[in-house]
């Protein structure tokens, strides 16, 4: 599962915030960071998770073969 921090940084790479236990109700925005809505964060989490899941085949195949330098 993609955590809140990855989703927030995907939306705003310079965002500064604090939270605990991946709980939106504990999210505090720091140093004037413009707040991002829970809906937007959850949508970005779903998008990033879908991208990660779509690349599972690549990760599985990479485990089956040694690095290209070793193959040559």
Predicted model as a PDB file, atoms N, CA, C, CB and O in Angstrom, pLDDT in the B-factor column:
MODEL        1                                                                  
ATOM      1  N   UNK A   1       0.837  -1.185   0.000  1.00 84.00           N  
ATOM      2  CA  UNK A   1       0.000   0.000   0.000  1.00 84.00           C  
ATOM      3  C   UNK A   1       0.882   1.251   0.000  1.00 84.00           C  
ATOM      4  CB  UNK A   1      -0.952  -0.003   1.219  1.00 84.00           C  
ATOM      5  O   UNK A   1       1.837   1.349   0.771  1.00 84.00           O  
ATOM      6  N   UNK A   2       0.563   2.167  -0.842  1.00 91.00           N  
ATOM      7  CA  UNK A   2       1.291   3.432  -0.934  1.00 91.00           C  
ATOM      8  C   UNK A   2       0.896   4.299   0.266  1.00 91.00           C  
ATOM      9  CB  UNK A   2       0.987   4.170  -2.293  1.00 91.00           C  
ATOM     10  O   UNK A   2      -0.292   4.500   0.523  1.00 91.00           O  
ATOM     11  N   UNK A   3       1.883   4.810   0.995  1.00 92.00           N  
ATOM     12  CA  UNK A   3       1.552   5.606   2.169  1.00 92.00           C  
ATOM     13  C   UNK A   3       1.237   7.053   1.805  1.00 92.00           C  
ATOM     14  CB  UNK A   3       2.693   5.562   3.165  1.00 92.00           C  
ATOM     15  O   UNK A   3       1.483   7.504   0.686  1.00 92.00           O  
ATOM     16  N   UNK A   4       0.687   7.761   2.781  1.00 95.00           N  
ATOM     17  CA  UNK A   4       0.272   9.145   2.573  1.00 95.00           C  
ATOM     18  C   UNK A   4       1.434  10.035   2.167  1.00 95.00           C  
ATOM     19  CB  UNK A   4      -0.371   9.689   3.827  1.00 95.00           C  
ATOM     20  O   UNK A   4       1.268  10.907   1.314  1.00 95.00           O  
ATOM     21  N   UNK A   5       2.591   9.836   2.749  1.00 95.00           N  
ATOM     22  CA  UNK A   5       3.742  10.690   2.454  1.00 95.00           C  
ATOM     23  C   UNK A   5       4.121  10.621   0.979  1.00 95.00           C  
ATOM     24  CB  UNK A   5       4.936  10.288   3.319  1.00 95.00           C  
ATOM     25  O   UNK A   5       4.395  11.652   0.363  1.00 95.00           O  
ATOM     26  N   UNK A   6       4.139   9.423   0.406  1.00 96.00           N  
ATOM     27  CA  UNK A   6       4.478   9.297  -1.017  1.00 96.00           C  
ATOM     28  C   UNK A   6       3.453   9.999  -1.881  1.00 96.00           C  
ATOM     29  CB  UNK A   6       4.580   7.824  -1.422  1.00 96.00           C  
ATOM     30  O   UNK A   6       3.811  10.652  -2.861  1.00 96.00           O  
ATOM     31  N   UNK A   7       2.179   9.875  -1.531  1.00 96.00           N  
ATOM     32  CA  UNK A   7       1.124  10.525  -2.303  1.00 96.00           C  
ATOM     33  C   UNK A   7       1.237  12.040  -2.206  1.00 96.00           C  
ATOM     34  CB  UNK A   7      -0.254  10.067  -1.819  1.00 96.00           C  
ATOM     35  O   UNK A   7       1.129  12.742  -3.212  1.00 96.00           O  
ATOM     36  N   UNK A   8       1.453  12.543  -0.995  1.00 96.00           N  
ATOM     37  CA  UNK A   8       1.569  13.997  -0.810  1.00 96.00           C  
ATOM     38  C   UNK A   8       2.768  14.526  -1.587  1.00 96.00           C  
ATOM     39  CB  UNK A   8       1.703  14.356   0.694  1.00 96.00           C  
ATOM     40  O   UNK A   8       2.659  15.550  -2.261  1.00 96.00           O  
ATOM     41  N   UNK A   9       3.908  13.845  -1.504  1.00 97.00           N  
ATOM     42  CA  UNK A   9       5.095  14.322  -2.228  1.00 97.00           C  
ATOM     43  C   UNK A   9       4.943  14.179  -3.739  1.00 97.00           C  
ATOM     44  CB  UNK A   9       6.332  13.560  -1.767  1.00 97.00           C  
ATOM     45  O   UNK A   9       5.587  14.910  -4.491  1.00 97.00           O  
ATOM     46  N   UNK A  10       4.108  13.259  -4.193  1.00 97.00           N  
ATOM     47  CA  UNK A  10       3.844  13.159  -5.629  1.00 97.00           C  
ATOM     48  C   UNK A  10       3.013  14.352  -6.104  1.00 97.00           C  
ATOM     49  CB  UNK A  10       3.116  11.835  -5.956  1.00 97.00           C  
ATOM     50  O   UNK A  10       3.160  14.804  -7.239  1.00 97.00           O  
ATOM     51  N   UNK A  11       2.155  14.851  -5.242  1.00 97.00           N  
ATOM     52  CA  UNK A  11       1.335  16.024  -5.576  1.00 97.00           C  
ATOM     53  C   UNK A  11       2.151  17.305  -5.427  1.00 97.00           C  
ATOM     54  CB  UNK A  11       0.079  16.086  -4.676  1.00 97.00           C  
ATOM     55  O   UNK A  11       2.135  18.168  -6.305  1.00 97.00           O  
ATOM     56  N   UNK A  12       2.868  17.419  -4.304  1.00 97.00           N  
ATOM     57  CA  UNK A  12       3.658  18.611  -4.011  1.00 97.00           C  
ATOM     58  C   UNK A  12       4.999  18.176  -3.414  1.00 97.00           C  
ATOM     59  CB  UNK A  12       2.893  19.569  -3.036  1.00 97.00           C  
ATOM     60  O   UNK A  12       5.089  17.921  -2.213  1.00 97.00           O  
ATOM     61  N   UNK A  13       6.034  18.091  -4.243  1.00 96.00           N  
ATOM     62  CA  UNK A  13       7.335  17.605  -3.765  1.00 96.00           C  
ATOM     63  C   UNK A  13       7.943  18.418  -2.622  1.00 96.00           C  
ATOM     64  CB  UNK A  13       8.295  17.586  -4.899  1.00 96.00           C  
ATOM     65  O   UNK A  13       8.767  17.895  -1.873  1.00 96.00           O  
ATOM     66  N   UNK A  14       7.558  19.670  -2.475  1.00 96.00           N  
ATOM     67  CA  UNK A  14       8.138  20.494  -1.417  1.00 96.00           C  
ATOM     68  C   UNK A  14       7.236  20.600  -0.186  1.00 96.00           C  
ATOM     69  CB  UNK A  14       8.430  21.879  -1.951  1.00 96.00           C  
ATOM     70  O   UNK A  14       7.514  21.390   0.717  1.00 96.00           O  
ATOM     71  N   UNK A  15       6.176  19.826  -0.143  1.00 96.00           N  
ATOM     72  CA  UNK A  15       5.249  19.869   0.992  1.00 96.00           C  
ATOM     73  C   UNK A  15       5.948  19.468   2.280  1.00 96.00           C  
ATOM     74  CB  UNK A  15       4.047  18.953   0.740  1.00 96.00           C  
ATOM     75  O   UNK A  15       6.772  18.554   2.299  1.00 96.00           O  
ATOM     76  N   UNK A  16       5.610  20.158   3.343  1.00 96.00           N  
ATOM     77  CA  UNK A  16       6.131  19.832   4.672  1.00 96.00           C  
ATOM     78  C   UNK A  16       4.934  19.538   5.562  1.00 96.00           C  
ATOM     79  CB  UNK A  16       7.015  21.001   5.261  1.00 96.00           C  
ATOM     80  O   UNK A  16       3.994  20.329   5.641  1.00 96.00           O  
ATOM     81  N   UNK A  17       4.980  18.404   6.223  1.00 96.00           N  
ATOM     82  CA  UNK A  17       3.833  17.959   7.004  1.00 96.00           C  
ATOM     83  C   UNK A  17       4.288  16.960   8.051  1.00 96.00           C  
ATOM     84  CB  UNK A  17       2.752  17.340   6.097  1.00 96.00           C  
ATOM     85  O   UNK A  17       5.432  16.506   8.064  1.00 96.00           O  
ATOM     86  N   UNK A  18       3.349  16.635   8.927  1.00 96.00           N  
ATOM     87  CA  UNK A  18       3.597  15.645   9.961  1.00 96.00           C  
ATOM     88  C   UNK A  18       2.294  14.868  10.146  1.00 96.00           C  
ATOM     89  CB  UNK A  18       4.081  16.315  11.313  1.00 96.00           C  
ATOM     90  O   UNK A  18       1.206  15.442  10.089  1.00 96.00           O  
ATOM     91  N   UNK A  19       2.415  13.564  10.367  1.00 94.00           N  
ATOM     92  CA  UNK A  19       1.253  12.725  10.652  1.00 94.00           C  
ATOM     93  C   UNK A  19       1.728  11.476  11.366  1.00 94.00           C  
ATOM     94  CB  UNK A  19       0.478  12.361   9.350  1.00 94.00           C  
ATOM     95  O   UNK A  19       2.928  11.212  11.438  1.00 94.00           O  
ATOM     96  N   UNK A  20       0.791  10.709  11.893  1.00 92.00           N  
ATOM     97  CA  UNK A  20       1.171   9.461  12.533  1.00 92.00           C  
ATOM     98  C   UNK A  20       0.255   8.333  12.088  1.00 92.00           C  
ATOM     99  CB  UNK A  20       1.139   9.605  14.053  1.00 92.00           C  
ATOM    100  O   UNK A  20      -0.935   8.533  11.843  1.00 92.00           O  
ATOM    101  N   UNK A  21       0.824   7.164  11.991  1.00 89.00           N  
ATOM    102  CA  UNK A  21       0.128   5.927  11.655  1.00 89.00           C  
ATOM    103  C   UNK A  21      -0.722   5.999  10.381  1.00 89.00           C  
ATOM    104  CB  UNK A  21      -0.741   5.535  12.795  1.00 89.00           C  
ATOM    105  O   UNK A  21      -1.770   5.359  10.295  1.00 89.00           O  
ATOM    106  N   UNK A  22      -0.278   6.766   9.411  1.00 86.00           N  
ATOM    107  CA  UNK A  22      -0.986   6.882   8.127  1.00 86.00           C  
ATOM    108  C   UNK A  22      -2.448   7.273   8.332  1.00 86.00           C  
ATOM    109  CB  UNK A  22      -0.904   5.559   7.348  1.00 86.00           C  
ATOM    110  O   UNK A  22      -3.329   6.825   7.598  1.00 86.00           O  
ATOM    111  N   UNK A  23      -2.694   8.109   9.335  1.00 91.00           N  
ATOM    112  CA  UNK A  23      -4.033   8.539   9.716  1.00 91.00           C  
ATOM    113  C   UNK A  23      -4.227   9.993   9.296  1.00 91.00           C  
ATOM    114  CB  UNK A  23      -4.262   8.368  11.245  1.00 91.00           C  
ATOM    115  O   UNK A  23      -3.541  10.887   9.791  1.00 91.00           O  
ATOM    116  N   UNK A  24      -5.162  10.222   8.383  1.00 92.00           N  
ATOM    117  CA  UNK A  24      -5.373  11.567   7.853  1.00 92.00           C  
ATOM    118  C   UNK A  24      -5.760  12.556   8.949  1.00 92.00           C  
ATOM    119  CB  UNK A  24      -6.449  11.542   6.777  1.00 92.00           C  
ATOM    120  O   UNK A  24      -5.413  13.734   8.866  1.00 92.00           O  
ATOM    121  N   UNK A  25      -6.466  12.100   9.963  1.00 93.00           N  
ATOM    122  CA  UNK A  25      -6.909  13.020  11.020  1.00 93.00           C  
ATOM    123  C   UNK A  25      -5.736  13.575  11.829  1.00 93.00           C  
ATOM    124  CB  UNK A  25      -7.888  12.312  11.955  1.00 93.00           C  
ATOM    125  O   UNK A  25      -5.903  14.572  12.531  1.00 93.00           O  
ATOM    126  N   UNK A  26      -4.563  12.961  11.751  1.00 95.00           N  
ATOM    127  CA  UNK A  26      -3.391  13.453  12.472  1.00 95.00           C  
ATOM    128  C   UNK A  26      -2.492  14.324  11.598  1.00 95.00           C  
ATOM    129  CB  UNK A  26      -2.594  12.286  13.018  1.00 95.00           C  
ATOM    130  O   UNK A  26      -1.459  14.803  12.064  1.00 95.00           O  
ATOM    131  N   UNK A  27      -2.865  14.534  10.352  1.00 96.00           N  
ATOM    132  CA  UNK A  27      -2.044  15.288   9.406  1.00 96.00           C  
ATOM    133  C   UNK A  27      -2.021  16.773   9.772  1.00 96.00           C  
ATOM    134  CB  UNK A  27      -2.569  15.101   7.971  1.00 96.00           C  
ATOM    135  O   UNK A  27      -3.062  17.407   9.941  1.00 96.00           O  
ATOM    136  N   UNK A  28      -0.807  17.304   9.889  1.00 96.00           N  
ATOM    137  CA  UNK A  28      -0.600  18.719  10.170  1.00 96.00           C  
ATOM    138  C   UNK A  28       0.327  19.278   9.103  1.00 96.00           C  
ATOM    139  CB  UNK A  28      -0.011  18.940  11.604  1.00 96.00           C  
ATOM    140  O   UNK A  28       1.394  18.725   8.839  1.00 96.00           O  
ATOM    141  N   UNK A  29      -0.086  20.367   8.499  1.00 97.00           N  
ATOM    142  CA  UNK A  29       0.737  21.014   7.469  1.00 97.00           C  
ATOM    143  C   UNK A  29       1.681  21.992   8.138  1.00 97.00           C  
ATOM    144  CB  UNK A  29      -0.144  21.740   6.408  1.00 97.00           C  
ATOM    145  O   UNK A  29       1.274  22.738   9.029  1.00 97.00           O  
ATOM    146  N   UNK A  30       2.941  21.996   7.718  1.00 95.00           N  
ATOM    147  CA  UNK A  30       3.973  22.801   8.354  1.00 95.00           C  
ATOM    148  C   UNK A  30       4.523  23.871   7.421  1.00 95.00           C  
ATOM    149  CB  UNK A  30       5.095  21.914   8.833  1.00 95.00           C  
ATOM    150  O   UNK A  30       4.474  23.730   6.199  1.00 95.00           O  
ATOM    151  N   UNK A  31       5.042  24.931   8.004  1.00 95.00           N  
ATOM    152  CA  UNK A  31       5.777  25.985   7.297  1.00 95.00           C  
ATOM    153  C   UNK A  31       5.022  26.564   6.106  1.00 95.00           C  
ATOM    154  CB  UNK A  31       7.096  25.450   6.828  1.00 95.00           C  
ATOM    155  O   UNK A  31       5.611  26.816   5.055  1.00 95.00           O  
ATOM    156  N   UNK A  32       3.738  26.772   6.270  1.00 94.00           N  
ATOM    157  CA  UNK A  32       2.945  27.426   5.228  1.00 94.00           C  
ATOM    158  C   UNK A  32       2.620  26.567   4.026  1.00 94.00           C  
ATOM    159  CB  UNK A  32       3.651  28.620   4.765  1.00 94.00           C  
ATOM    160  O   UNK A  32       2.200  27.097   2.998  1.00 94.00           O  
ATOM    161  N   UNK A  33       2.798  25.262   4.117  1.00 95.00           N  
ATOM    162  CA  UNK A  33       2.450  24.375   3.011  1.00 95.00           C  
ATOM    163  C   UNK A  33       0.946  24.443   2.772  1.00 95.00           C  
ATOM    164  CB  UNK A  33       2.898  22.913   3.303  1.00 95.00           C  
ATOM    165  O   UNK A  33       0.157  24.326   3.709  1.00 95.00           O  
ATOM    166  N   UNK A  34       0.559  24.630   1.535  1.00 96.00           N  
ATOM    167  CA  UNK A  34      -0.853  24.659   1.183  1.00 96.00           C  
ATOM    168  C   UNK A  34      -1.453  23.279   1.414  1.00 96.00           C  
ATOM    169  CB  UNK A  34      -1.051  25.107  -0.288  1.00 96.00           C  
ATOM    170  O   UNK A  34      -0.963  22.288   0.872  1.00 96.00           O  
ATOM    171  N   UNK A  35      -2.513  23.210   2.218  1.00 96.00           N  
ATOM    172  CA  UNK A  35      -3.126  21.901   2.501  1.00 96.00           C  
ATOM    173  C   UNK A  35      -3.655  21.223   1.235  1.00 96.00           C  
ATOM    174  CB  UNK A  35      -4.266  22.062   3.507  1.00 96.00           C  
ATOM    175  O   UNK A  35      -4.114  21.886   0.305  1.00 96.00           O  
ATOM    176  N   UNK A  36      -3.582  19.920   1.220  1.00 97.00           N  
ATOM    177  CA  UNK A  36      -4.112  19.098   0.135  1.00 97.00           C  
ATOM    178  C   UNK A  36      -5.261  18.298   0.734  1.00 97.00           C  
ATOM    179  CB  UNK A  36      -2.999  18.153  -0.501  1.00 97.00           C  
ATOM    180  O   UNK A  36      -5.135  17.741   1.824  1.00 97.00           O  
ATOM    181  N   UNK A  37      -6.373  18.243   0.024  1.00 96.00           N  
ATOM    182  CA  UNK A  37      -7.553  17.574   0.565  1.00 96.00           C  
ATOM    183  C   UNK A  37      -7.338  16.061   0.683  1.00 96.00           C  
ATOM    184  CB  UNK A  37      -8.770  17.864  -0.317  1.00 96.00           C  
ATOM    185  O   UNK A  37      -6.537  15.467  -0.038  1.00 96.00           O  
ATOM    186  N   UNK A  38      -8.069  15.472   1.601  1.00 95.00           N  
ATOM    187  CA  UNK A  38      -7.996  14.024   1.803  1.00 95.00           C  
ATOM    188  C   UNK A  38      -8.399  13.293   0.524  1.00 95.00           C  
ATOM    189  CB  UNK A  38      -8.902  13.590   2.979  1.00 95.00           C  
ATOM    190  O   UNK A  38      -7.809  12.269   0.182  1.00 95.00           O  
ATOM    191  N   UNK A  39      -9.386  13.808  -0.171  1.00 96.00           N  
ATOM    192  CA  UNK A  39      -9.848  13.181  -1.420  1.00 96.00           C  
ATOM    193  C   UNK A  39      -8.720  13.152  -2.446  1.00 96.00           C  
ATOM    194  CB  UNK A  39     -11.075  13.938  -1.995  1.00 96.00           C  
ATOM    195  O   UNK A  39      -8.508  12.139  -3.113  1.00 96.00           O  
ATOM    196  N   UNK A  40      -7.996  14.268  -2.572  1.00 97.00           N  
ATOM    197  CA  UNK A  40      -6.889  14.333  -3.532  1.00 97.00           C  
ATOM    198  C   UNK A  40      -5.748  13.394  -3.135  1.00 97.00           C  
ATOM    199  CB  UNK A  40      -6.368  15.773  -3.644  1.00 97.00           C  
ATOM    200  O   UNK A  40      -5.140  12.754  -3.993  1.00 97.00           O  
ATOM    201  N   UNK A  41      -5.460  13.314  -1.844  1.00 96.00           N  
ATOM    202  CA  UNK A  41      -4.393  12.428  -1.373  1.00 96.00           C  
ATOM    203  C   UNK A  41      -4.775  10.973  -1.625  1.00 96.00           C  
ATOM    204  CB  UNK A  41      -4.109  12.660   0.133  1.00 96.00           C  
ATOM    205  O   UNK A  41      -3.957  10.186  -2.103  1.00 96.00           O  
ATOM    206  N   UNK A  42      -6.012  10.618  -1.306  1.00 95.00           N  
ATOM    207  CA  UNK A  42      -6.460   9.234  -1.519  1.00 95.00           C  
ATOM    208  C   UNK A  42      -6.495   8.882  -3.005  1.00 95.00           C  
ATOM    209  CB  UNK A  42      -7.849   9.022  -0.900  1.00 95.00           C  
ATOM    210  O   UNK A  42      -6.180   7.752  -3.379  1.00 95.00           O  
ATOM    211  N   UNK A  43      -6.873   9.835  -3.851  1.00 97.00           N  
ATOM    212  CA  UNK A  43      -6.884   9.587  -5.295  1.00 97.00           C  
ATOM    213  C   UNK A  43      -5.460   9.349  -5.797  1.00 97.00           C  
ATOM    214  CB  UNK A  43      -7.531  10.776  -6.050  1.00 97.00           C  
ATOM    215  O   UNK A  43      -5.233   8.468  -6.626  1.00 97.00           O  
ATOM    216  N   UNK A  44      -4.502  10.134  -5.296  1.00 97.00           N  
ATOM    217  CA  UNK A  44      -3.107   9.965  -5.708  1.00 97.00           C  
ATOM    218  C   UNK A  44      -2.558   8.636  -5.192  1.00 97.00           C  
ATOM    219  CB  UNK A  44      -2.240  11.139  -5.195  1.00 97.00           C  
ATOM    220  O   UNK A  44      -1.791   7.973  -5.890  1.00 97.00           O  
ATOM    221  N   UNK A  45      -2.944   8.238  -3.972  1.00 96.00           N  
ATOM    222  CA  UNK A  45      -2.527   6.940  -3.449  1.00 96.00           C  
ATOM    223  C   UNK A  45      -3.029   5.821  -4.368  1.00 96.00           C  
ATOM    224  CB  UNK A  45      -3.055   6.737  -2.004  1.00 96.00           C  
ATOM    225  O   UNK A  45      -2.280   4.898  -4.688  1.00 96.00           O  
ATOM    226  N   UNK A  46      -4.283   5.904  -4.787  1.00 96.00           N  
ATOM    227  CA  UNK A  46      -4.854   4.880  -5.669  1.00 96.00           C  
ATOM    228  C   UNK A  46      -4.130   4.860  -7.006  1.00 96.00           C  
ATOM    229  CB  UNK A  46      -6.356   5.127  -5.886  1.00 96.00           C  
ATOM    230  O   UNK A  46      -3.854   3.791  -7.551  1.00 96.00           O  
ATOM    231  N   UNK A  47      -3.822   6.038  -7.535  1.00 97.00           N  
ATOM    232  CA  UNK A  47      -3.105   6.133  -8.815  1.00 97.00           C  
ATOM    233  C   UNK A  47      -1.705   5.518  -8.707  1.00 97.00           C  
ATOM    234  CB  UNK A  47      -3.003   7.608  -9.266  1.00 97.00           C  
ATOM    235  O   UNK A  47      -1.293   4.747  -9.574  1.00 97.00           O  
ATOM    236  N   UNK A  48      -0.984   5.859  -7.650  1.00 97.00           N  
ATOM    237  CA  UNK A  48       0.356   5.326  -7.469  1.00 97.00           C  
ATOM    238  C   UNK A  48       0.329   3.820  -7.227  1.00 97.00           C  
ATOM    239  CB  UNK A  48       1.048   6.029  -6.313  1.00 97.00           C  
ATOM    240  O   UNK A  48       1.210   3.101  -7.698  1.00 97.00           O  
ATOM    241  N   UNK A  49      -0.682   3.336  -6.494  1.00 95.00           N  
ATOM    242  CA  UNK A  49      -0.809   1.898  -6.247  1.00 95.00           C  
ATOM    243  C   UNK A  49      -1.087   1.165  -7.552  1.00 95.00           C  
ATOM    244  CB  UNK A  49      -1.930   1.615  -5.225  1.00 95.00           C  
ATOM    245  O   UNK A  49      -0.537   0.089  -7.786  1.00 95.00           O  
ATOM    246  N   UNK A  50      -1.939   1.740  -8.408  1.00 95.00           N  
ATOM    247  CA  UNK A  50      -2.245   1.123  -9.703  1.00 95.00           C  
ATOM    248  C   UNK A  50      -0.987   1.040 -10.568  1.00 95.00           C  
ATOM    249  CB  UNK A  50      -3.348   1.921 -10.439  1.00 95.00           C  
ATOM    250  O   UNK A  50      -0.754   0.027 -11.227  1.00 95.00           O  
ATOM    251  N   UNK A  51      -0.178   2.098 -10.570  1.00 95.00           N  
ATOM    252  CA  UNK A  51       1.080   2.085 -11.323  1.00 95.00           C  
ATOM    253  C   UNK A  51       2.012   1.002 -10.784  1.00 95.00           C  
ATOM    254  CB  UNK A  51       1.771   3.467 -11.256  1.00 95.00           C  
ATOM    255  O   UNK A  51       2.624   0.264 -11.556  1.00 95.00           O  
ATOM    256  N   UNK A  52       2.118   0.907  -9.464  1.00 93.00           N  
ATOM    257  CA  UNK A  52       2.968  -0.101  -8.845  1.00 93.00           C  
ATOM    258  C   UNK A  52       2.491  -1.508  -9.206  1.00 93.00           C  
ATOM    259  CB  UNK A  52       2.988   0.080  -7.320  1.00 93.00           C  
ATOM    260  O   UNK A  52       3.292  -2.363  -9.586  1.00 93.00           O  
ATOM    261  N   UNK A  53       1.195  -1.739  -9.088  1.00 92.00           N  
ATOM    262  CA  UNK A  53       0.626  -3.048  -9.395  1.00 92.00           C  
ATOM    263  C   UNK A  53       0.825  -3.424 -10.862  1.00 92.00           C  
ATOM    264  CB  UNK A  53      -0.858  -3.066  -9.052  1.00 92.00           C  
ATOM    265  O   UNK A  53       1.062  -4.588 -11.184  1.00 92.00           O  
ATOM    266  N   UNK A  54       0.729  -2.438 -11.745  1.00 92.00           N  
ATOM    267  CA  UNK A  54       0.869  -2.693 -13.180  1.00 92.00           C  
ATOM    268  C   UNK A  54       2.291  -3.144 -13.533  1.00 92.00           C  
ATOM    269  CB  UNK A  54       0.504  -1.433 -13.979  1.00 92.00           C  
ATOM    270  O   UNK A  54       2.501  -3.781 -14.565  1.00 92.00           O  
ATOM    271  N   UNK A  55       3.254  -2.819 -12.689  1.00 91.00           N  
ATOM    272  CA  UNK A  55       4.646  -3.169 -12.971  1.00 91.00           C  
ATOM    273  C   UNK A  55       5.097  -4.432 -12.230  1.00 91.00           C  
ATOM    274  CB  UNK A  55       5.550  -2.010 -12.598  1.00 91.00           C  
ATOM    275  O   UNK A  55       6.290  -4.732 -12.185  1.00 91.00           O  
ATOM    276  N   UNK A  56       4.159  -5.160 -11.660  1.00 89.00           N  
ATOM    277  CA  UNK A  56       4.504  -6.389 -10.937  1.00 89.00           C  
ATOM    278  C   UNK A  56       5.203  -7.385 -11.852  1.00 89.00           C  
ATOM    279  CB  UNK A  56       3.248  -7.026 -10.332  1.00 89.00           C  
ATOM    280  O   UNK A  56       6.155  -8.045 -11.435  1.00 89.00           O  
ATOM    281  N   UNK A  57       4.745  -7.502 -13.088  1.00 88.00           N  
ATOM    282  CA  UNK A  57       5.365  -8.430 -14.035  1.00 88.00           C  
ATOM    283  C   UNK A  57       6.842  -8.102 -14.216  1.00 88.00           C  
ATOM    284  CB  UNK A  57       4.640  -8.386 -15.393  1.00 88.00           C  
ATOM    285  O   UNK A  57       7.681  -9.002 -14.244  1.00 88.00           O  
ATOM    286  N   UNK A  58       7.163  -6.808 -14.340  1.00 87.00           N  
ATOM    287  CA  UNK A  58       8.558  -6.399 -14.512  1.00 87.00           C  
ATOM    288  C   UNK A  58       9.396  -6.785 -13.294  1.00 87.00           C  
ATOM    289  CB  UNK A  58       8.645  -4.883 -14.753  1.00 87.00           C  
ATOM    290  O   UNK A  58      10.518  -7.271 -13.438  1.00 87.00           O  
ATOM    291  N   UNK A  59       8.854  -6.570 -12.104  1.00 85.00           N  
ATOM    292  CA  UNK A  59       9.598  -6.920 -10.895  1.00 85.00           C  
ATOM    293  C   UNK A  59       9.810  -8.433 -10.809  1.00 85.00           C  
ATOM    294  CB  UNK A  59       8.858  -6.413  -9.642  1.00 85.00           C  
ATOM    295  O   UNK A  59      10.885  -8.893 -10.424  1.00 85.00           O  
ATOM    296  N   UNK A  60       8.791  -9.193 -11.165  1.00 85.00           N  
ATOM    297  CA  UNK A  60       8.920 -10.652 -11.132  1.00 85.00           C  
ATOM    298  C   UNK A  60       9.952 -11.138 -12.141  1.00 85.00           C  
ATOM    299  CB  UNK A  60       7.569 -11.314 -11.409  1.00 85.00           C  
ATOM    300  O   UNK A  60      10.750 -12.020 -11.825  1.00 85.00           O  
ATOM    301  N   UNK A  61       9.951 -10.586 -13.335  1.00 85.00           N  
ATOM    302  CA  UNK A  61      10.899 -10.993 -14.369  1.00 85.00           C  
ATOM    303  C   UNK A  61      12.326 -10.617 -13.998  1.00 85.00           C  
ATOM    304  CB  UNK A  61      10.527 -10.364 -15.703  1.00 85.00           C  
ATOM    305  O   UNK A  61      13.257 -11.370 -14.283  1.00 85.00           O  
ATOM    306  N   UNK A  62      12.509  -9.464 -13.368  1.00 80.00           N  
ATOM    307  CA  UNK A  62      13.853  -9.027 -12.988  1.00 80.00           C  
ATOM    308  C   UNK A  62      14.489 -10.007 -12.008  1.00 80.00           C  
ATOM    309  CB  UNK A  62      13.807  -7.621 -12.371  1.00 80.00           C  
ATOM    310  O   UNK A  62      15.706 -10.187 -12.017  1.00 80.00           O  
ATOM    311  N   UNK A  63      13.691 -10.633 -11.175  1.00 81.00           N  
ATOM    312  CA  UNK A  63      14.211 -11.609 -10.224  1.00 81.00           C  
ATOM    313  C   UNK A  63      14.707 -12.871 -10.923  1.00 81.00           C  
ATOM    314  CB  UNK A  63      13.142 -11.966  -9.205  1.00 81.00           C  
ATOM    315  O   UNK A  63      15.572 -13.572 -10.398  1.00 81.00           O  
ATOM    316  N   UNK A  64      14.166 -13.164 -12.100  1.00 83.00           N  
ATOM    317  CA  UNK A  64      14.481 -14.402 -12.813  1.00 83.00           C  
ATOM    318  C   UNK A  64      15.803 -14.347 -13.578  1.00 83.00           C  
ATOM    319  CB  UNK A  64      13.371 -14.726 -13.769  1.00 83.00           C  
ATOM    320  O   UNK A  64      16.357 -15.385 -13.941  1.00 83.00           O  
ATOM    321  N   UNK A  65      16.301 -13.146 -13.818  1.00 81.00           N  
ATOM    322  CA  UNK A  65      17.503 -13.004 -14.628  1.00 81.00           C  
ATOM    323  C   UNK A  65      18.604 -12.235 -13.890  1.00 81.00           C  
ATOM    324  CB  UNK A  65      17.166 -12.302 -15.935  1.00 81.00           C  
ATOM    325  O   UNK A  65      18.315 -11.295 -13.149  1.00 81.00           O  
ATOM    326  N   UNK A  66      19.852 -12.630 -14.091  1.00 77.00           N  
ATOM    327  CA  UNK A  66      20.953 -11.891 -13.468  1.00 77.00           C  
ATOM    328  C   UNK A  66      21.130 -10.541 -14.161  1.00 77.00           C  
ATOM    329  CB  UNK A  66      22.271 -12.710 -13.530  1.00 77.00           C  
ATOM    330  O   UNK A  66      20.568 -10.328 -15.235  1.00 77.00           O  
ATOM    331  N   UNK A  67      21.892  -9.633 -13.573  1.00 79.00           N  
ATOM    332  CA  UNK A  67      22.171  -8.345 -14.205  1.00 79.00           C  
ATOM    333  C   UNK A  67      22.784  -8.554 -15.605  1.00 79.00           C  
ATOM    334  CB  UNK A  67      23.126  -7.501 -13.313  1.00 79.00           C  
ATOM    335  O   UNK A  67      23.440  -9.565 -15.855  1.00 79.00           O  
ATOM    336  N   UNK A  68      22.568  -7.612 -16.487  1.00 78.00           N  
ATOM    337  CA  UNK A  68      23.025  -7.740 -17.870  1.00 78.00           C  
ATOM    338  C   UNK A  68      24.546  -7.946 -17.935  1.00 78.00           C  
ATOM    339  CB  UNK A  68      22.624  -6.493 -18.679  1.00 78.00           C  
ATOM    340  O   UNK A  68      25.032  -8.687 -18.790  1.00 78.00           O  
ATOM    341  N   UNK A  69      25.285  -7.306 -17.051  1.00 81.00           N  
ATOM    342  CA  UNK A  69      26.735  -7.486 -17.038  1.00 81.00           C  
ATOM    343  C   UNK A  69      27.123  -8.935 -16.781  1.00 81.00           C  
ATOM    344  CB  UNK A  69      27.365  -6.591 -15.985  1.00 81.00           C  
ATOM    345  O   UNK A  69      28.082  -9.439 -17.366  1.00 81.00           O  
ATOM    346  N   UNK A  70      26.386  -9.600 -15.913  1.00 78.00           N  
ATOM    347  CA  UNK A  70      26.658 -11.010 -15.627  1.00 78.00           C  
ATOM    348  C   UNK A  70      26.265 -11.898 -16.804  1.00 78.00           C  
ATOM    349  CB  UNK A  70      25.908 -11.452 -14.364  1.00 78.00           C  
ATOM    350  O   UNK A  70      26.901 -12.923 -17.053  1.00 78.00           O  
ATOM    351  N   UNK A  71      25.238 -11.511 -17.514  1.00 70.00           N  
ATOM    352  CA  UNK A  71      24.799 -12.317 -18.666  1.00 70.00           C  
ATOM    353  C   UNK A  71      25.806 -12.269 -19.799  1.00 70.00           C  
ATOM    354  CB  UNK A  71      23.440 -11.835 -19.169  1.00 70.00           C  
ATOM    355  O   UNK A  71      25.986 -13.246 -20.525  1.00 70.00           O  
ATOM    356  N   UNK A  72      26.449 -11.146 -19.942  1.00 71.00           N  
ATOM    357  CA  UNK A  72      27.409 -11.007 -21.036  1.00 71.00           C  
ATOM    358  C   UNK A  72      28.725 -11.623 -20.621  1.00 71.00           C  
ATOM    359  CB  UNK A  72      27.603  -9.523 -21.431  1.00 71.00           C  
ATOM    360  O   UNK A  72      29.681 -11.617 -21.396  1.00 71.00           O  
TER     361      UNK A  72                                                      
ENDMDL                                                                          
END                                                                             
